[in-house]
Amino acid sequence: MTKSAPNALPKESAAAARKQSQTWFRHPYCTPEIYHFLSTYWLDMLTRAHAAGGEEGAGWVGGIRIAEALLWSISPKNEQEERLKLVKALPTLLKAIETAMRQQQASENEIEEFLAHMAEKHAVALRGDPKPAASPPLDTVMSAVAAETPPQPAGSAPEPIAAHPALAIGQEEPQTVIEQAAEAVKPFEASATPPASHGREEAPAKVDEVRQQVDEMPKGTIIEFQRSSSTPIRCRLQWVSPSRRVFLFTSKDASHAIRISPASLTERLRGGSAKVVQDDD
């Protein structure tokens, strides 16, 4: 993976970005995978933005907004209004994350694995699961980004998240916040050679119609999933990972989320425990 050399940017910009990032690292639902994204890809972008415009620059504010939106997105959503806001904002947020990684030449596997991890965390958040993520290894990660503050003692409560004064996710419309922020940070993302296109594999001689249906399934498709212990639930396809290895479905009221692979969905459609329907009522 290619990244800009830290020494190519002013030391004060790197220090400001590290200081800001420490508030993200203490978020109670921040996983090691999210930790890694914020402390590498996003920290690099934020340093560039600070070097160009300081803490009043649009790139700096936009970078903070997207990081805060990411952390907001993985926090439990216990109210229907919050869940619906998250479902609406997800495609924009995940696209911003994918773009940041792709422009810094992350491999396709790295991008796919991180986006799949995010989809899993979003499914948990939509269930309103109150259990925080396992604490990331603060000593290891903080030292990797040359942080100056020591890790918190084991078992201590996380420090309050210091939100940027221009942002109050949940009060503003998250999708609008993310769209505006993504535009603001574009000039500060590392340039990269566009990835080689990956064409679909040649179809086998005997077409598997069910698998082909899944392979070509567009966002917005509604599936009715059978459940052993309760009534069926209808969910809409909200997001598909770049290489189509992970699908994320959500119910109309956003109270249920299903993260599923194309292979598993194909088997469920074949076996009758899932079927395509025309509406989600």
Helices and strands as residue ranges (DSSP letters): G 6-8, H 11-25, H 32-37, I 38-42, H 43-53, G 54-56, H 58-74, H 80-103, H 108-126, H 138-144, H 174-185, G 186-188, H 209-215, E 222-227, E 230-240, E 247-251, E 257-260, H 262-271, E 274-277
